[in-house]
Amino acid sequence: MPTADAQFAQHPLEEIVLGRQLYYDSILSGSRTVSCATCHHPRFATSDGVSLGLGDGGHGLGLARIADPDNPPEQRIPRNAPAMFNLGAREFTRFFHDGRLEADASRPTGLRTPLGADMERGFASALAAQAMFPVLSGDEMAGHYSENDVAQAVRQGVLTGEGGAWSILSQRIEAIPDYRAQFDATIGTRPIRFADIANMIAAFVAFEWRADDSPFDAFLREGVPLPDAAARGMRLFYGDAGCARCHAGQFQTDHGFHAIGMPQIGPGKAARFERHNRDLGRMRVTGRAGDAYRFRTPSLRNIAHTAPYGHAGSHATLEAVLRHHLDPVASLMSYDATQAILPGAAFDDDLAIINDPDEIARIAAANELAPMVLGEREVADLLAFLEALTDARGLHGRLGVPQTVPSGLPVDQ
């Protein structure tokens, strides 16, 4: 059983307010059409409500997001948009489904990132650093090949330093008087660096979506009894069902990586030059064959509201993904892809892996979970406990969505 309290990063209010504006401002995307909130919106419990989203080249939110016929997305975003809850807690040091960005005190920047030695300094935390990598992704925020200055820099591999994609975006913010004045109050009058922008966004995320005031927390802190079904579910979760072997700690995650036979839909996580639709998960980071198909254990806070589930959003309901855990191989082999929630018109690669028996067999062979049997009441009790991990205030955020942002660009409400 976890302890009652966790340590959270604390930030000045002016940083939080500035970060809120930057978070909702599409000025930080190459074509000025996508903000952080496009894929992490409070309307969808800090995700986007779909299995795999549409980034640059899309309009709207959630399942209502459609492709721009004059500039359609090249592909879906390869992985499901994870929720943002409690990322300001100090135990969150690894980010993305494959953990490709993590705190590492042995590195000069204090971070291990895909940029390696090119990573810039000044990021206050791993949370700040991860918040800004989507702007370097053509599918997410940077844009299509050469359609804007950021996209062109990204495609040429000029990401950091003078003339890099981060520098271009920093100069955009610098040129807006309202932003410049707010940065004057937080960093002084020196030029705005991209790390400064990231640090402000991280301050907002840490404040806005802290979620540690659920019925479960009330039980831990004050002994407030859970409803009977949730109490039975908690005993199962931390007992015979074995959920806590991976979903451990204050936020029900061991921050580790596990292969549990999750189906993959969509384009997969491949480099531009690769001609496959596979997603090898953690193996793409470590290069170790034993890490194939392993993905980071998600936190379960507010989990009842963050559907769909899985690294590719393969399961539309919490009950479906819970039942998958009971027998991952059988579930994988019988997976019905019609439950996937995919906005816009179909892409040719939406079902490429699901229809590839050899790849399905490899995913199944990597599975770590042994089958187990639970009765219908036990499944219902576990679902009741997972519902008891909901913090209503954290679910909807504290400051809410701003009506306007300093760039003057539209804000998705």
GIDAGI-V664074 format. One record per residue. N is the residue number from 1. RES is the residue in one small letter. BURIAL is + if it has 9 or more other ideal C-beta (glycine too) atoms within 8 Angstrom, else -. Layout:
N|RES|BURIAL / N|RES|BURIAL
This chain:
1|m|- / 2|p|+ / 3|t|- / 4|a|- / 5|d|- / 6|a|+ / 7|q|- / 8|f|+ / 9|a|+ / 10|q|- / 11|h|+ / 12|p|- / 13|l|- / 14|e|+ / 15|e|+ / 16|i|+ / 17|v|+ / 18|l|+ / 19|g|+ / 20|r|+ / 21|q|+ / 22|l|+ / 23|y|+ / 24|y|+ / 25|d|+ / 26|s|+ / 27|i|+ / 28|l|+ / 29|s|+ / 30|g|+ / 31|s|+ / 32|r|- / 33|t|- / 34|v|+ / 35|s|+ / 36|c|+ / 37|a|+ / 38|t|+ / 39|c|+ / 40|h|+ / 41|h|+ / 42|p|+ / 43|r|- / 44|f|+ / 45|a|+ / 46|t|+ / 47|s|+ / 48|d|+ / 49|g|+ / 50|v|+ / 51|s|+ / 52|l|+ / 53|g|+ / 54|l|+ / 55|g|+ / 56|d|+ / 57|g|+ / 58|g|+ / 59|h|- / 60|g|- / 61|l|+ / 62|g|+ / 63|l|- / 64|a|- / 65|r|+ / 66|i|+ / 67|a|+ / 68|d|+ / 69|p|- / 70|d|- / 71|n|- / 72|p|- / 73|p|+ / 74|e|- / 75|q|+ / 76|r|+ / 77|i|+ / 78|p|+ / 79|r|+ / 80|n|+ / 81|a|+ / 82|p|- / 83|a|+ / 84|m|+ / 85|f|+ / 86|n|+ / 87|l|+ / 88|g|+ / 89|a|+ / 90|r|- / 91|e|+ / 92|f|+ / 93|t|- / 94|r|+ / 95|f|+ / 96|f|+ / 97|h|+ / 98|d|+ / 99|g|+ / 100|r|+ / 101|l|+ / 102|e|+ / 103|a|+ / 104|d|- / 105|a|- / 106|s|- / 107|r|+ / 108|p|- / 109|t|+ / 110|g|- / 111|l|+ / 112|r|- / 113|t|+ / 114|p|- / 115|l|- / 116|g|- / 117|a|- / 118|d|- / 119|m|+ / 120|e|+ / 121|r|- / 122|g|- / 123|f|+ / 124|a|- / 125|s|+ / 126|a|+ / 127|l|+ / 128|a|+ / 129|a|+ / 130|q|+ / 131|a|+ / 132|m|+ / 133|f|+ / 134|p|+ / 135|v|+ / 136|l|+ / 137|s|+ / 138|g|+ / 139|d|+ / 140|e|+ / 141|m|+ / 142|a|+ / 143|g|+ / 144|h|+ / 145|y|- / 146|s|- / 147|e|+ / 148|n|+ / 149|d|- / 150|v|+ / 151|a|+ / 152|q|+ / 153|a|+ / 154|v|+ / 155|r|+ / 156|q|- / 157|g|- / 158|v|+ / 159|l|+ / 160|t|+ / 161|g|- / 162|e|- / 163|g|- / 164|g|+ / 165|a|+ / 166|w|+ / 167|s|+ / 168|i|+ / 169|l|+ / 170|s|+ / 171|q|- / 172|r|+ / 173|i|+ / 174|e|+ / 175|a|- / 176|i|+ / 177|p|- / 178|d|- / 179|y|+ / 180|r|+ / 181|a|- / 182|q|+ / 183|f|+ / 184|d|+ / 185|a|- / 186|t|+ / 187|i|- / 188|g|- / 189|t|- / 190|r|- / 191|p|- / 192|i|+ / 193|r|+ / 194|f|+ / 195|a|+ / 196|d|+ / 197|i|+ / 198|a|+ / 199|n|+ / 200|m|+ / 201|i|+ / 202|a|+ / 203|a|+ / 204|f|+ / 205|v|+ / 206|a|+ / 207|f|+ / 208|e|+ / 209|w|+ / 210|r|+ / 211|a|+ / 212|d|+ / 213|d|- / 214|s|+ / 215|p|+ / 216|f|+ / 217|d|+ / 218|a|+ / 219|f|+ / 220|l|+ / 221|r|- / 222|e|- / 223|g|- / 224|v|- / 225|p|- / 226|l|+ / 227|p|+ / 228|d|- / 229|a|+ / 230|a|+ / 231|a|+ / 232|r|+ / 233|g|+ / 234|m|+ / 235|r|- / 236|l|+ / 237|f|+ / 238|y|- / 239|g|- / 240|d|- / 241|a|+ / 242|g|- / 243|c|+ / 244|a|+ / 245|r|- / 246|c|+ / 247|h|+ / 248|a|+ / 249|g|+ / 250|q|+ / 251|f|+ / 252|q|+ / 253|t|+ / 254|d|+ / 255|h|+ / 256|g|- / 257|f|+ / 258|h|+ / 259|a|+ / 260|i|+ / 261|g|+ / 262|m|+ / 263|p|+ / 264|q|+ / 265|i|+ / 266|g|+ / 267|p|+ / 268|g|+ / 269|k|+ / 270|a|+ / 271|a|- / 272|r|- / 273|f|- / 274|e|- / 275|r|- / 276|h|- / 277|n|+ / 278|r|+ / 279|d|+ / 280|l|+ / 281|g|+ / 282|r|+ / 283|m|+ / 284|r|- / 285|v|+ / 286|t|- / 287|g|- / 288|r|- / 289|a|- / 290|g|- / 291|d|+ / 292|a|+ / 293|y|+ / 294|r|+ / 295|f|+ / 296|r|+ / 297|t|+ / 298|p|- / 299|s|+ / 300|l|+ / 301|r|+ / 302|n|+ / 303|i|+ / 304|a|+ / 305|h|- / 306|t|+ / 307|a|+ / 308|p|+ / 309|y|+ / 310|g|+ / 311|h|+ / 312|a|+ / 313|g|+ / 314|s|+ / 315|h|+ / 316|a|+ / 317|t|+ / 318|l|+ / 319|e|- / 320|a|+ / 321|v|+ / 322|l|+ / 323|r|+ / 324|h|+ / 325|h|+ / 326|l|+ / 327|d|- / 328|p|+ / 329|v|+ / 330|a|- / 331|s|+ / 332|l|+ / 333|m|- / 334|s|- / 335|y|+ / 336|d|- / 337|a|+ / 338|t|- / 339|q|+ / 340|a|+ / 341|i|+ / 342|l|+ / 343|p|+ / 344|g|+ / 345|a|- / 346|a|- / 347|f|+ / 348|d|- / 349|d|+ / 350|d|+ / 351|l|- / 352|a|+ / 353|i|+ / 354|i|+ / 355|n|- / 356|d|+ / 357|p|- / 358|d|- / 359|e|+ / 360|i|+ / 361|a|- / 362|r|+ / 363|i|+ / 364|a|+ / 365|a|- / 366|a|+ / 367|n|+ / 368|e|- / 369|l|- / 370|a|- / 371|p|- / 372|m|- / 373|v|- / 374|l|+ / 375|g|- / 376|e|- / 377|r|- / 378|e|+ / 379|v|+ / 380|a|+ / 381|d|+ / 382|l|+ / 383|l|+ / 384|a|+ / 385|f|+ / 386|l|+ / 387|e|+ / 388|a|+ / 389|l|+ / 390|t|+ / 391|d|+ / 392|a|- / 393|r|- / 394|g|+ / 395|l|+ / 396|h|- / 397|g|+ / 398|r|- / 399|l|+ / 400|g|- / 401|v|+ / 402|p|+ / 403|q|- / 404|t|- / 405|v|+ / 406|p|+ / 407|s|+ / 408|g|- / 409|l|+ / 410|p|- / 411|v|+ / 412|d|+ / 413|q|-
